[in-house]
Amino acid sequence: MTEILNRTDAPADDLIARISDSPTGYTGVDGDEQWAAEIRRLAELRGATILAHNYQLPAIQDVADHVGDSLALSRIAAAAPEDTIVFCGVHFMAETAKILSPDKTVLIPDQRAGCSLADSITPEELQAWKDEHPGAVVVSYVNTTAAVKALTDICCTSSNAVDVVASIPADRDVLFCPDQFLGAHVRRVTGRENLHVWAGECHVHAGINGDELADQARQHPDAELFVHPECGCATSALYLAGEGAVPADRVKILSTGGMLDAARATHAREVLVATEVGMLYQLRNAAPGTNFQAVNDRASCKFMKMITPAALLRCLVEGADEVHVDAETARLARQSVQRMIAIGQPGGGE
């Protein structure tokens, strides 16, 4: 392995073959400068750009070319000069990058990295729901599979879901999927009674409950609350504000991108964060003078954490795992994403 790391003139195929044969070829670990240097070198040899979602492990975020939410990263992928995109996130995110970059090679370091939210509605279930509501407009969160996006009229992000729904004529029924908590948030803000919400959820965000949030808020009375709208506690956060338990200006319902913007602008000394714990790394980097603490420190996505340093090295060595979306599915899915973008800049994604 050391000999391979020290070579700078080896052809890519030879280099990849030799690392693949090495029993120690997949042992990159957090904080390993040699591993990071090898990742950067292999990425250059492959002509690849590395994208990392905000929920990824710190080592993955540190070595990536770009870090952000899934839609922002997919748009970066489409504009990047590199022909290969390595998407460190979950599978639907890599699919979205492929949809927006059909001529590029898109790799995910571990194809098993799924998503409980994306899996909570299948294309067959969505089609059956559409059949029950003929003429309804389907709005799907970007946290869905390519096949679901292909059956969708307009996609949305957590930051622009309200604007997307508001753009639909008031007399049209809306089918909103798959996240029930984001859907409830949109219904609450818009007051729209003909908004039908699918009963899906992200198991991690759903597990951050209102009792935990209330308890943490009582223990930290001066803290701001950053709450992702996918969370089971989003309604509780607004209730706490409405009851005066927490000053209303301290409660912020935000996408991950919105959390970063709010972190840079906050004057609070302490912020309680209700989302996947990987987000804390980005928030602490954005505002090192603020104490960011998780409402639930067990809110870790096992699928996001499948993208390990070892998996990323394997991906670059072997060109695995490539993500494919058939041309017709990609064409239809691309339309639903483009309609969203035409309504307005999507801002932060999930």
Beta strands, then each sheet from edge to edge (+ up, - down):
strand 1: 48-53
strand 2: 66-68
strand 3: 84-88
strand 4: 105-107
strand 5: 137-141
strand 6: 154-156
strand 7: 174-177
strand 8: 195-197
strand 9: 224-227
strand 10: 251-253
strand 11: 270-274
strand 12: 291-294
sheet 1: 2+ 1+ 3+ 4+
sheet 2: 6+ 5+ 7+ 8+
sheet 3: 10+ 9+ 11+ 12+
end
